[in-house]
Amino acid sequence: MSDIVATLIDGTPITVSVGDPEVLTAIAAATSVSVYVPAAGVGAPGPQGATGAQGVPGPQGVQGPTGAQGADSTVPGPAGADGAPGVPGAPGADGAPGATGAQGPQGATGAQGPTGLTGPQGNQGATGPTGATGAPGSPGADGAAGATGPQGATGLAGPTGPAGASGVTWTLIDVTLCSVARVSGSFEITGLAGLTIGKPVTLIQLPGPYVNKGTLADEAEFGMITVSGYVSAADQISAVWNSHNAITGSVKLAYAVGV
């Protein structure tokens, strides 16, 4: 450590104790002071001379290398003193209106008030429209039978009517319908005489027994047919038939002409 005499720019002499001259040089550069380092055996400098005219600025020096970053201090510095209270700020603007709150629950129903006084009777209403005509009533019961009147005079006898027709004559026949089972077909009844062409002929199926079909009268139950015919010639009847079931062989019929 050595004492170094420095002189401020305004001429004030100061003494600085510095262990490293480079530190003093750095202080002088940062604080704009002139530094004088006396040689051994040399007296203190005289007073500051008058400031000379400002010299021409020299060219800018080359930028030095960036110094190494200093180590971070882990010890916090002392807390600073509290500053004086600030001037109160201007009142803030009113905030936006808040959202409408949720509706509260419905209050309990109040007690029923006393019955009010009866109001005055209103005016009589206008006559309503005529009602619709009612439905006719049920017919009345029949009156009692009147008394029997006196016997009228006997009328004149009418003319005698024509003689009545004779009863229907049915003729029984066996007819072969077909040799292969079928559900419809036709046939003729021949060998007749004196018939009127075009007259209708009624034919009905008889229960049996049928030719080559046993002795029981039950064939119509198993093979029922419907037959219709007419007089196709003076000696012939033509007929057609149909059935719900396929049948074959012969059937027993009865026919009447003109019925």
Buried (B, 14 or more C-beta within 10 A) or exposed (E): EEEBBBBEEEEEBEEBEBEEEEEBEEBBEEEEBEBEEEEEEEEEEEEBEEEEEEEEEEEEEEEEEEEEEEEEEEEEEEEEEEEEEEEEEEEEEEEEEEEEEEEEEEEEEEEEEEEEEEEEEEEEEEEEEEEEEEEEEEEEEEEEEEEEEEEEEEEEEEEEEEEEEEEEEBEEBEBEBBEEEBEEBEBEBEEBEEBEEEEEBBBEBBEBBBEEBEEEEEBBEEBEBEBEBBBBEEEBBBBBBEBEEEBEBBBBBEBBBEE
